[in-house]
């Protein structure tokens, strides 16, 4: 029974570290972006996204051992929204988006 508890704690720790790494990546990427790119992309301002991703990182660090808590889930959602919505829009505005001229099933 003790080995099962140890396995559960190990899985929770690995998951918590992975989620914290994602949040930290979102924060560092947000820091590296230009302020005017946020408004040009039609997103919230840079200070707003910095605050959101910084709070997400703090929550991720505080709850690293319990990645299934409601606070950790909210922090993951916040960082995920930045990475899935804001970051691609900023990359298009700044010209860093990958353009490969291919459709979903191969080259056109």
N, C-alpha and C positions, 0 to 999 in steps of 0.2 A: 504494500500500500504506500510505503514511503517513496518508492521509486516513481509511482504514478504522480504523486504530489510534486516531486522534483522535476519530472518531465513537464508538468503543467506550468510550473514556475519558469522553467527554461524557455518554453514556447512563448510565454507572456513577455519575458525579458527580450527575446529576439524580436518579437512583434513590436514592442515598445521602442526599441532602439531603431528599427527600420522606419517606423512612423515618425520618430523624432528626426531622423535623417532627412525624410521628405520635407518636414516643416522647416528645418534649417536650410535646405536647398531653396525653398520658396522665399525665405527671408533674405538670403544672400543674393538671389536673383533680383528680388525687388530693390535691394540696395543698389545694385549695379545699373539699374535702368535710369534713363533721363526723366526728369520731372515733366517736361512738356510732352513726352511720348504718351503718358497716361491720358491727358486731355485730348491729344490728337486721336487716340484710339477710342475715345468716347467712354472711358472707364472712370472710376473714382480717382481722386488725386493720389499722388505718391505718398504723402503723409498718412492718408487713410489706410492704404494698403500696407504701409510699413507698420502701422499700429496693429492692424489685423494679424499680419504674419508674425510680428514680435510677440503678441499675446498668445498666439497659437504655439510658438516655440516655448514660451514660459510654461504654458499648460502641459505641453508635451514632455518637458523636462521634469516637471513636478509629478506627473502621473506616468512616468516611464515604466514603472512596475505593474501598473494596472491599465493596460491599453484598452480595456473594454468599458471604462467609466464614461459617463455621459459627457464630461468635460473633455476628455480625450477625443471622443467621437466628434464633438463640435469643433475642436481644433483641427482635426484631420479634414473635416469638411471645408473649413475656412482655407486651409493651405491647398486643398484640392481644387477649390474654385479658382484660386489664383493661378495654379499651374495649368488647369484645363481651359480657362476662359481668358484670363487677363494676359498671361504670358504669350500665348500665340498671337493675340491682337497686338501686343507690343512688338513682337518680332516682325509682324507684317509692316507696322508703321516705321520701324527703324531699319527695315531692309535686311533683317537677319533670317527671314523665313526661308525654309528649304523649298526650292522650286525644282521639281524633277520632271514636269510635263508628262506625268503618267496618271492614268485613271486608276480606279480601284481594282481593275483586272489586268493591269499591265500598261504598256505604252500605247498612246493613241495613234 
